[in-house]
Amino acid sequence: MADKHPLPGSERTVEQGSKVVGQCDPTERIEVFVMLRRKQQASFDALMSKIESGDPSVKPLSREEFARDYGAAPEDIAKVQAFAAEHGLTVVREDPAARSVLLSGTIAQFQTAFAVQLQHYEHHSAGQFRGRTGTISVPDDLHGVVEAVLGLDNRPQARPHFRIRPPFQPARAPQASFTPPQLASLYHFPQGDGSGQCVGIIELGGGYVNSDLKTYFASLGVHSPTVKSVGVDQGGNQPTGDPNGPDGEVTLDIEIVGAIAPGATIAVYFTQNSDAGFIDAVSRAVHDTTNKPSVISISWGGPESNWTNQSLQAFNSVLQAAATLGVTVCAASGDSGSSDGLGGDHVDFPASSPYVLACGGTRVTASGASISTEVVWNDGAGGGASGGGVSQAFPVPVWQEGLSSTDTGGSKTPLGGRGVPDVSGDASPVTGYSVLIDGTQTVVGGTSAVAPLWAGLIARINAAKGQPAGFINPKLYNTAGVCKDITQGNNGRFAASVGWDACTGLGSPNGQKVAAAL
């Protein structure tokens, strides 16, 4: 019997509020994907440090070049194939570029193969799921070869960051709503329709109805974009008919991107809400040689502390790949202020990855064709607020060195980790986006509206430039005045201040200045 080695970062504990409700059926078939180490890691790291410093000499790699130089080595894939054969597992799919091998087998086979015990758990908010505790183990042959094993557990990993405006009229602020083209105009987006670009949207459930999209774009006088559904790991476009559920997220994302960049193709990657599904969907979008998205919008996430280290690192390495391929990834920073829905200070992941453009929220008042006031989105207890703070998982990136966060007492602390968010935009449901979901005209807010807003802007810029803007964070931070600085409001622990802050980042977009900087 070969020695077993615990896989670093794979430790799972019983989540608070979860209890075991039964054993898993040993004959049930599941799919698990294995992520392998990268070829030429040292050379990849050197390339990444150039990209992070904003080195203008670095050109995006083609997906073919990336697969050749930085995918998984054929001999590593062969080791996984041999391991699968030994344990009676079937290889469903190999993707050398994404360094992933998808395996299928019974629960009993996987328990033996990775030395784990899978059980059914119940959690008051997450419902029933398959889970495990302790570490995953791999044999000698795979020790140092395998970086992550994902899908043994299928607990829900993320939540959508959108909020439908409550039906009552709050006394303290007049309500307003905007269509995406109105916001594009208020934010001085450059002209254009994103033609020739593809925007990828990641969804962990729900679906869209074509009649909604058709009616909505017609009502705006915008021609309907091409929308494609891409199923990942048994995911698919499955509308539930409930606008308050994930359909709200899916439809909101498509309608915002489509209204701002109707000439772009929109590829919607549907998957299951688990760490395995989420990571695989983003990976499939990044490495998609058919649709080739140049921008990806992610409106889902969960507190950093809810991720295992192996999931966090596996996901982050996919986002690094996006940066080398010239793909801009926009991610919502969360709707629960500085706590991210937990006690204390927490930031949301994947927004806290240094390789995404983290999108926070503001509340906008407009008069005529211009914005009269814009403050941090914070609608009070139960109303939602811009996610933001300081990462406990990722160090300060080069382009944030020397920055400080300001707390509500006014004291400044130098960043001890990656600061979130980078930018922001209108997110309050009180001044939200007018959309059509499951046949109902409704007003929606949340930072999940800001990620597709920025994605639409980048698609316009890419189309006008004829090449992808790629990883834009260094350029945004190194060019003064590309965003409108938000200096009023707070998100709980942190306050808006002059310059970057942990509520709204650099501020809301001046689209023409962003285009000039890129």
C-alpha positions as CSV (number, residue, x, y, z in Angstrom):
1,M,0.0,0.0,0.0
2,A,1.5,3.4,-1.1
3,D,1.9,6.0,1.6
4,K,-0.9,8.6,1.8
5,H,-0.1,12.3,2.0
6,P,-2.6,14.9,3.3
7,L,-3.3,17.5,0.6
8,P,-2.3,20.9,2.0
9,G,-5.2,23.3,2.5
10,S,-7.9,20.6,2.2
11,E,-8.9,20.6,5.9
12,R,-12.6,20.9,6.4
13,T,-14.3,21.4,9.8
14,V,-18.0,21.0,10.6
15,E,-19.6,24.3,9.8
16,Q,-21.3,26.0,12.7
17,G,-25.0,25.2,12.7
18,S,-24.5,22.0,10.6
19,K,-25.3,18.5,11.9
20,V,-24.8,15.1,10.4
21,V,-28.1,13.6,9.3
22,G,-27.0,10.4,7.7
23,Q,-24.4,8.4,5.7
24,C,-24.1,8.8,1.9
25,D,-25.3,6.0,-0.3
26,P,-22.0,4.2,-1.2
27,T,-23.3,3.3,-4.7
28,E,-24.3,6.9,-5.6
29,R,-22.2,8.2,-8.5
30,I,-20.6,11.7,-8.3
31,E,-18.1,13.7,-10.2
32,V,-14.9,15.1,-8.7
33,F,-12.3,17.2,-10.4
34,V,-8.6,17.2,-9.7
35,M,-6.4,20.2,-10.3
36,L,-2.8,19.6,-11.2
37,R,0.3,21.7,-10.8
38,R,1.3,24.1,-13.6
39,K,4.1,23.4,-16.0
40,Q,7.0,26.0,-15.8
41,Q,5.7,27.5,-12.6
42,A,8.8,29.7,-12.1
43,S,8.5,31.2,-15.6
44,F,4.7,31.8,-15.0
45,D,5.5,33.5,-11.7
46,A,8.0,35.8,-13.5
47,L,5.3,36.7,-16.1
48,M,2.8,37.4,-13.3
49,S,5.0,39.8,-11.5
50,K,5.5,41.8,-14.8
51,I,1.7,41.8,-15.3
52,E,1.1,42.9,-11.6
53,S,3.5,45.8,-12.0
54,G,1.7,47.0,-15.1
55,D,4.7,46.3,-17.4
56,P,3.5,47.7,-20.8
57,S,5.8,45.3,-22.7
58,V,3.7,42.2,-21.7
59,K,1.3,41.2,-24.4
60,P,-1.6,38.8,-23.6
61,L,-0.9,35.1,-24.4
62,S,-3.2,33.3,-26.8
63,R,-5.2,30.5,-25.3
64,E,-3.1,28.1,-27.4
65,E,0.2,29.5,-26.2
66,F,-1.0,29.4,-22.6
67,A,-2.1,25.7,-22.9
68,R,1.3,24.8,-24.4
69,D,3.5,26.6,-21.9
70,Y,1.5,26.7,-18.6
71,G,-1.0,23.9,-18.7
72,A,-0.6,20.5,-17.0
73,A,2.2,18.2,-18.1
74,P,1.1,15.1,-20.0
75,E,3.0,12.9,-17.6
76,D,1.0,14.4,-14.6
77,I,-2.3,13.7,-16.4
78,A,-1.1,10.1,-17.0
79,K,-0.5,9.7,-13.3
80,V,-4.1,10.7,-12.5
81,Q,-5.3,8.3,-15.2
82,A,-3.4,5.5,-13.6
83,F,-4.7,6.5,-10.1
84,A,-8.3,6.5,-11.5
85,A,-7.9,3.1,-13.1
86,E,-6.5,1.6,-9.9
87,H,-9.6,2.8,-8.0
88,G,-12.2,2.0,-10.6
89,L,-12.8,5.7,-11.4
90,T,-13.7,6.9,-14.9
91,V,-11.9,9.8,-16.5
92,V,-14.8,12.0,-17.9
93,R,-12.8,14.9,-19.2
94,E,-9.2,16.2,-19.4
95,D,-8.4,19.8,-19.9
96,P,-4.6,20.3,-19.9
97,A,-4.9,24.1,-20.3
98,A,-7.2,24.3,-17.2
99,R,-5.0,21.7,-15.5
100,S,-8.1,19.7,-14.6
101,V,-9.2,16.1,-14.8
102,L,-12.8,15.3,-14.1
103,L,-13.4,11.9,-12.5
104,S,-16.6,9.9,-12.1
105,G,-17.2,7.1,-9.7
106,T,-19.2,5.9,-6.7
107,I,-19.0,7.5,-3.3
108,A,-17.4,4.3,-2.0
109,Q,-14.7,4.4,-4.6
110,F,-13.9,8.1,-3.9
111,Q,-13.9,7.5,-0.1
112,T,-11.2,4.8,-0.6
113,A,-9.3,6.7,-3.3
114,F,-8.9,9.9,-1.2
115,A,-9.2,8.5,2.3
116,V,-12.2,10.5,3.2
117,Q,-15.6,9.9,4.7
118,L,-18.6,11.6,3.1
119,Q,-21.8,12.2,5.1
120,H,-25.0,14.1,4.6
121,Y,-25.2,17.3,6.6
122,E,-28.0,19.8,7.3
123,H,-27.6,23.5,7.8
124,H,-30.4,26.0,8.7
125,S,-29.6,28.3,5.7
126,A,-27.8,25.9,3.3
127,G,-30.2,23.0,3.5
128,Q,-28.9,19.5,3.0
129,F,-25.5,18.8,1.4
130,R,-22.8,16.2,1.1
131,G,-19.8,17.1,3.3
132,R,-16.6,15.8,4.9
133,T,-14.3,16.8,7.7
134,G,-10.5,16.5,8.0
135,T,-8.1,16.3,5.1
136,I,-8.1,14.7,1.7
137,S,-5.1,12.3,1.1
138,V,-3.3,11.4,-2.1
139,P,-0.8,8.6,-2.7
140,D,3.0,9.0,-3.3
141,D,2.6,9.3,-7.1
142,L,0.3,12.3,-6.8
143,H,2.1,14.0,-3.9
144,G,3.1,17.5,-5.1
145,V,1.3,16.8,-8.5
146,V,-2.3,17.4,-7.3
147,E,-3.0,20.9,-6.0
148,A,-6.8,20.5,-5.3
149,V,-9.5,17.9,-5.2
150,L,-12.9,19.5,-5.6
151,G,-16.4,18.2,-5.6
152,L,-16.3,15.5,-2.8
153,D,-18.5,17.9,-0.9
154,N,-21.2,20.0,-2.5
155,R,-22.1,22.4,0.2
156,P,-23.4,25.8,-1.3
157,Q,-20.3,28.0,-1.5
158,A,-21.5,31.4,-2.6
159,R,-24.5,33.7,-2.7
160,P,-25.8,36.1,-5.3
161,H,-25.1,39.8,-4.5
162,F,-28.4,41.4,-5.7
163,R,-31.2,43.0,-3.7
164,I,-34.7,43.6,-5.1
165,R,-36.1,46.9,-3.9
166,P,-38.6,46.3,-1.1
167,P,-42.2,47.3,-2.0
168,F,-42.5,50.0,0.7
169,Q,-41.5,53.6,0.4
170,P,-38.7,54.5,2.8
171,A,-39.3,57.9,4.3
172,R,-35.7,59.1,4.4
173,A,-34.9,59.1,0.7
174,P,-36.8,59.6,-2.5
175,Q,-36.7,56.6,-4.7
176,A,-35.3,56.7,-8.2
177,S,-34.4,54.1,-10.8
178,F,-32.2,54.1,-13.8
179,T,-31.9,52.0,-16.9
180,P,-28.4,50.7,-17.7
181,P,-28.0,53.1,-20.7
182,Q,-29.0,56.0,-18.4
183,L,-26.2,55.0,-16.0
184,A,-23.7,54.6,-18.8
185,S,-24.5,58.1,-19.8
186,L,-24.3,59.5,-16.2
187,Y,-20.9,57.8,-15.9
188,H,-19.7,59.2,-19.3
189,F,-19.1,55.8,-20.9
190,P,-17.5,56.1,-24.3
191,Q,-19.8,55.5,-27.3
192,G,-19.9,52.0,-28.7
193,D,-21.8,48.7,-28.5
194,G,-19.0,46.2,-27.7
195,S,-19.3,44.5,-31.1
196,G,-16.9,41.7,-31.7
197,Q,-16.4,41.1,-28.0
198,C,-17.7,38.3,-25.8
199,V,-18.6,38.9,-22.2
200,G,-18.7,35.8,-20.0
201,I,-21.2,35.7,-17.1
202,I,-20.9,33.1,-14.3
203,E,-24.1,31.8,-12.7
204,L,-24.5,29.3,-9.9
205,G,-28.2,28.5,-10.5
206,G,-31.4,29.8,-11.9
207,G,-31.9,30.9,-15.5
208,Y,-33.3,33.4,-18.0
209,V,-36.3,33.5,-20.2
210,N,-35.8,34.7,-23.8
211,S,-39.1,36.6,-23.9
212,D,-38.0,38.7,-20.9
213,L,-34.8,39.7,-22.7
214,K,-36.6,40.4,-25.9
215,T,-39.2,42.6,-24.2
216,Y,-36.6,44.4,-22.1
217,F,-34.2,45.3,-24.9
218,A,-37.1,46.4,-27.1
219,S,-38.4,48.7,-24.3
220,L,-34.9,50.3,-24.2
221,G,-34.7,50.6,-28.0
222,V,-31.6,48.5,-27.9
223,H,-31.1,45.6,-30.4
224,S,-31.1,42.2,-28.6
225,P,-27.6,40.9,-28.0
226,T,-26.7,37.2,-28.8
227,V,-27.0,35.3,-25.6
228,K,-25.6,31.8,-25.4
229,S,-26.1,29.4,-22.5
230,V,-23.0,27.2,-21.7
231,G,-23.7,24.3,-19.3
232,V,-20.8,23.3,-16.9
233,D,-20.9,20.1,-14.8
234,Q,-24.6,19.3,-15.2
235,G,-25.5,23.0,-14.9
236,G,-27.8,24.7,-17.4
237,N,-30.3,27.5,-18.0
238,Q,-33.0,26.4,-15.6
239,P,-35.3,29.4,-14.7
240,T,-37.3,28.7,-11.6
241,G,-40.0,31.4,-12.2
242,D,-39.1,33.1,-8.9
243,P,-37.7,36.6,-9.5
244,N,-36.4,36.7,-5.9
245,G,-34.3,33.5,-6.4
246,P,-31.2,33.1,-8.6
247,D,-33.3,34.0,-11.8
248,G,-33.1,37.6,-10.5
249,E,-29.3,37.4,-10.6
250,V,-29.0,35.8,-14.0
251,T,-31.5,38.1,-15.7
252,L,-30.0,41.2,-14.0
253,D,-26.5,40.4,-15.2
254,I,-27.6,39.7,-18.8
255,E,-29.8,42.8,-19.0
256,I,-27.1,45.2,-17.7
257,V,-24.3,43.8,-20.0
258,G,-26.7,43.5,-22.9
259,A,-28.1,47.1,-22.6
260,I,-24.6,48.6,-22.4
261,A,-22.9,46.4,-25.0
262,P,-25.6,45.0,-27.2
263,G,-23.1,44.3,-30.0
264,A,-21.2,41.8,-27.8
265,T,-22.0,38.1,-27.5
266,I,-23.0,37.1,-24.0
267,A,-21.9,33.6,-22.9
268,V,-23.6,32.6,-19.7
269,Y,-21.8,29.7,-17.9
270,F,-24.2,27.8,-15.7
271,T,-23.0,25.5,-12.9
272,Q,-23.8,24.1,-9.5
273,N,-23.4,26.3,-6.4
274,S,-20.4,24.5,-4.8
275,D,-16.7,25.4,-4.7
276,A,-16.0,22.8,-7.4
277,G,-18.8,24.1,-9.7
278,F,-17.8,27.8,-9.2
279,I,-14.1,27.2,-9.9
280,D,-14.8,25.0,-12.9
281,A,-17.2,27.4,-14.5
282,V,-14.7,30.3,-14.2
283,S,-12.0,28.1,-15.5
284,R,-14.1,27.0,-18.5
285,A,-14.9,30.6,-19.3
286,V,-11.2,31.7,-19.0
287,H,-10.0,28.8,-21.3
288,D,-13.1,28.8,-23.7
289,T,-11.6,28.6,-27.2
290,T,-15.1,28.8,-28.8
291,N,-16.6,31.9,-27.3
292,K,-13.3,33.5,-26.2
293,P,-14.6,36.0,-23.6
294,S,-12.4,39.1,-23.2
295,V,-14.4,40.1,-20.0
296,I,-16.0,37.9,-17.3
297,S,-18.5,39.2,-14.8
298,I,-19.0,37.4,-11.5
299,S,-21.9,38.5,-9.2
300,W,-21.6,35.6,-6.7
301,G,-19.2,35.2,-3.7
302,G,-18.9,34.2,-0.1
303,P,-16.8,35.3,2.9
304,E,-13.1,34.4,2.5
305,S,-13.2,32.5,5.8
306,N,-15.8,30.1,4.3
307,W,-13.4,28.8,1.7
308,T,-10.9,26.0,2.2
309,N,-7.3,27.1,1.4
310,Q,-7.1,24.6,-1.5
311,S,-10.3,26.1,-3.1
312,L,-9.1,29.7,-2.5
313,Q,-5.7,28.9,-4.1
314,A,-7.1,26.9,-7.0
315,F,-9.6,29.7,-7.8
316,N,-6.9,32.3,-7.5
317,S,-4.7,30.4,-10.0
318,V,-7.6,30.4,-12.5
319,L,-7.8,34.2,-12.1
320,Q,-4.1,34.5,-12.6
321,A,-4.5,32.6,-15.9
322,A,-7.2,35.1,-16.9
323,A,-4.7,38.0,-16.3
324,T,-2.1,36.4,-18.6
325,L,-4.7,35.8,-21.3
326,G,-5.8,39.4,-21.3
327,V,-9.2,38.6,-19.8
328,T,-10.6,41.3,-17.4
329,V,-12.6,39.7,-14.5
330,C,-15.1,41.9,-12.6
331,A,-16.4,40.6,-9.3
332,A,-19.1,42.0,-6.9
333,S,-17.6,42.9,-3.5
334,G,-20.7,41.8,-1.5
335,D,-23.9,43.4,-0.1
336,S,-23.4,43.1,3.6
337,G,-21.0,45.9,4.4
338,S,-17.7,45.3,6.2
339,S,-18.9,42.2,8.0
340,D,-19.9,40.3,4.8
341,G,-22.8,38.9,6.8
342,L,-20.6,37.4,9.6
343,G,-19.5,39.0,12.8
344,G,-16.4,41.2,12.7
345,D,-14.6,42.3,9.5
346,H,-14.7,40.0,6.5
347,V,-14.2,40.5,2.8
348,D,-15.9,38.5,0.0
349,F,-14.1,36.1,-2.3
350,P,-13.5,36.0,-5.3
351,A,-13.6,39.8,-5.1
352,S,-10.7,39.7,-2.7
353,S,-8.4,38.0,-5.2
354,P,-5.7,40.4,-6.4
355,Y,-6.5,39.3,-10.0
356,V,-10.0,40.7,-10.2
357,L,-11.5,44.1,-10.4
358,A,-13.5,44.2,-7.2
359,C,-16.7,46.2,-7.6
360,G,-18.3,48.0,-4.6
361,G,-21.5,50.0,-4.3
362,T,-22.7,53.6,-4.1
363,R,-26.0,55.4,-3.9
364,V,-26.6,57.9,-6.7
365,T,-28.8,61.0,-7.0
366,A,-29.1,62.5,-10.4
367,S,-30.5,65.8,-11.7
368,G,-30.9,65.9,-15.4
369,A,-28.0,64.5,-17.3
370,S,-25.6,64.6,-14.3
371,I,-25.0,63.0,-10.9
372,S,-25.7,65.5,-8.1
373,T,-24.6,63.4,-5.2
374,E,-23.0,60.0,-4.9
375,V,-22.2,58.4,-1.5
376,V,-21.3,54.9,-0.1
377,W,-24.2,52.5,-0.5
378,N,-25.4,51.8,3.0
379,D,-29.2,51.4,3.4
380,G,-28.9,50.6,7.1
381,A,-29.6,47.3,9.0
382,G,-31.3,44.8,6.7
383,G,-31.0,47.2,3.7
384,G,-27.6,46.2,2.5
385,A,-24.2,48.0,2.1
386,S,-21.1,48.0,-0.1
387,G,-18.8,45.1,0.8
388,G,-15.3,46.1,1.5
389,G,-12.3,45.8,3.8
390,V,-8.9,44.1,4.0
391,S,-8.2,40.5,2.9
392,Q,-6.8,38.1,5.4
393,A,-5.9,35.6,2.6
394,F,-3.9,37.8,0.1
395,P,-1.1,40.2,0.7
396,V,-1.1,43.8,-0.5
397,P,-0.7,43.9,-4.3
398,V,2.1,46.1,-5.8
399,W,-0.5,48.6,-7.0
400,Q,-2.0,49.1,-3.6
401,E,1.3,49.6,-1.7
402,G,1.2,52.7,0.5
403,L,-2.6,52.9,0.8
404,S,-4.5,53.0,4.1
405,S,-8.0,52.1,5.1
406,T,-10.0,54.7,7.1
407,D,-12.4,53.6,9.9
408,T,-15.6,55.4,10.8
409,G,-13.7,57.1,13.7
410,G,-11.4,58.7,11.1
411,S,-8.2,56.8,12.0
412,K,-6.1,55.5,9.1
413,T,-4.4,52.1,9.1
414,P,-1.9,51.0,6.4
415,L,-3.2,48.1,4.4
416,G,-2.1,44.8,5.9
417,G,-3.6,42.8,3.0
418,R,-5.3,43.2,-0.3
419,G,-7.8,46.1,0.0
420,V,-11.4,45.6,-1.3
421,P,-13.0,47.0,-3.5
422,D,-11.1,48.6,-6.4
423,V,-14.0,50.6,-7.9
424,S,-17.7,51.1,-7.5
425,G,-20.9,52.2,-9.1
426,D,-24.6,52.6,-8.4
427,A,-25.8,49.6,-6.2
428,S,-28.5,50.9,-3.8
429,P,-32.0,49.4,-4.5
430,V,-33.3,52.8,-3.5
431,T,-31.6,54.2,-6.7
432,G,-31.4,50.9,-8.5
433,Y,-31.6,49.4,-11.9
434,S,-34.9,49.1,-13.7
435,V,-35.0,45.5,-15.1
436,L,-37.5,42.8,-16.2
437,I,-37.3,39.5,-14.4
438,D,-39.7,36.5,-14.9
439,G,-42.2,38.9,-16.6
440,T,-42.1,41.4,-13.8
441,Q,-40.8,44.9,-14.1
442,T,-38.7,45.5,-11.0
443,V,-35.9,47.6,-9.5
444,V,-32.8,45.9,-8.3
445,G,-29.6,46.9,-6.6
446,G,-26.6,45.2,-5.1
447,T,-22.9,45.1,-6.0
448,S,-23.9,42.3,-8.5
449,A,-25.2,45.1,-10.7
450,V,-21.9,46.9,-10.5
451,A,-19.8,44.0,-11.9
452,P,-21.8,43.7,-15.2
453,L,-21.9,47.6,-15.4
454,W,-18.1,47.6,-15.4
455,A,-17.9,44.6,-17.7
456,G,-20.1,46.4,-20.2
457,L,-17.8,49.4,-20.0
458,I,-14.7,47.2,-20.6
459,A,-16.4,45.5,-23.5
460,R,-17.0,48.9,-25.2
461,I,-13.4,49.9,-24.6
462,N,-12.1,46.6,-25.9
463,A,-14.2,46.9,-29.1
464,A,-13.1,50.5,-29.7
465,K,-9.4,49.5,-29.1
466,G,-9.6,46.3,-31.1
467,Q,-7.6,44.5,-28.4
468,P,-8.4,43.5,-24.8
469,A,-7.6,45.8,-21.9
470,G,-6.7,42.7,-19.9
471,F,-5.7,43.1,-16.2
472,I,-6.5,46.7,-15.6
473,N,-5.9,47.2,-11.9
474,P,-2.3,48.6,-12.1
475,K,-3.4,51.1,-14.8
476,L,-6.4,52.3,-12.8
477,Y,-4.4,52.8,-9.6
478,N,-1.5,54.5,-11.4
479,T,-3.6,57.0,-13.4
480,A,-5.0,59.8,-11.3
481,G,-8.6,60.9,-11.7
482,V,-10.0,58.0,-13.7
483,C,-12.7,57.5,-11.1
484,K,-14.9,59.9,-9.3
485,D,-13.7,59.9,-5.7
486,I,-16.5,59.1,-3.2
487,T,-15.8,60.8,0.1
488,Q,-19.1,60.4,2.1
489,G,-20.6,57.5,3.9
490,N,-19.5,54.2,5.4
491,N,-20.1,50.5,5.1
492,G,-20.0,49.6,8.9
493,R,-16.4,49.5,10.0
494,F,-14.9,51.6,7.2
495,A,-15.5,55.1,6.0
496,A,-15.2,56.8,2.6
497,S,-12.2,59.1,2.4
498,V,-10.2,61.1,-0.1
499,G,-8.5,58.7,-2.4
500,W,-8.9,54.9,-2.2
501,D,-11.1,53.6,0.6
502,A,-12.5,50.2,1.8
503,C,-16.1,51.1,0.8
504,T,-15.9,52.3,-2.8
505,G,-12.2,51.8,-3.8
506,L,-11.0,54.4,-6.2
507,G,-14.6,55.5,-6.8
508,S,-17.2,55.3,-9.6
509,P,-16.3,55.3,-13.2
510,N,-15.7,58.2,-15.5
511,G,-15.9,56.0,-18.6
512,Q,-14.0,58.2,-21.0
513,K,-11.1,58.7,-18.5
514,V,-11.0,54.9,-17.9
515,A,-10.9,54.3,-21.6
516,A,-8.1,56.9,-22.0
517,A,-6.1,55.3,-19.1
518,L,-6.4,51.8,-20.7
